[in-house]
């Protein structure tokens, strides 16, 4: 992370002339694709992982969200490390590690091993994410060019979200589920080979020591809090949940206090004095919270409830990515013509209303409605995320770009983890209330209540009539849970839209300046 002092970055490179900065951006786009593809293919692979590794419902949630937990806990620390050893060096090292750990994910043989592999992937992902936005901030000094660069960066994330399900769906129909992780390898290889040549190095030669106590405090604090939220939503408040929450909050409070006293802290807490910065970070966190849990389960709905194949399910989710890419590329221009708060609040409101439309979801819901909802979600999120990322970078000095980027990404990942934990727990809680038909063996009923994938896999030995009734009951319960989660997600998004309208009042994006 960048030093809190207003130091000049003696080792900071000048922006690359001519086309060089856009070629450098293409490498950063590959890094974003690497993380985005991995995050989206997991949803499609979940039914296959359930069948092969037979995780419990809780283990399945951990497989889904431990990646985000670890990233959220380490982003601040890894951003600080990048400023000390070099952002380019950290980005390329992280890409190699990401590829290597992807192989471990692909060949996991038990739920516990899969959870560990996903956690290690989170460690590698945390080294990639802060570097991309920080390098954009330092490579593009013209605010209008930077807005376009951020839009392309965001569009790449959305494109990764589209490429992941489609390519992953194709692989799942032709190979085993581990192949969805191996697609990281060619992307990583190109990123490293091209990045070595095109990316400028950027670091603070006087960044101070990397404070290991702060690293541990941020990691333990973040995971403790998120774990407590997840377990409380799933199983209620027990002493373990309360202990985890109290420990996490105490660690985070200690972390904040320590940052205020260190001469070279991991995170400059004074960044939050900027109203626009704080509002944009909060908007990102709550938006992802409202979206992520629902998206995680939507892939299962398309496959296990509507009977689509993995490839078809991936294609079905394309409208969201197409909308986000289109909106992201023009978001900066639209925000300058109208206003930041109208674009952000309008985008969030559109997403909230689209999610509200899913409260009428049923097993027979046609694709025109689903496709329209996904398109609106993509457009709204594309406008909102692109503009808030630009606001975050615009509200801090160039030398603090690393801090700003890590806080932005932390909010994103924490929102994803909380969304899967809270909305996912709503889906799971409602789902488990269904009644198995008479004559269902206890062990089959138990497996069916763990997850919808478990229900589908457990009926093979049952009589056809009983199996059909059990699957139908499980699917109805899953859809009920999805409707409930959609309602909660819609409420979160609409409330966030109102808050953004007031908190971003008067916020503007910088105008362009002439290049020397």
Helices and strands as residue ranges (DSSP letters): H 20-53, H 57-85, H 87-106, H 111-139, H 143-174, H 179-182, H 184-198, H 212-235, H 239-261, G 269-273, H 275-300, I 301-305, H 310-316, H 318-337, H 340-357, G 358-360, H 367-394, G 398-400, H 401-431, H 442-450, H 452-458, H 464-503
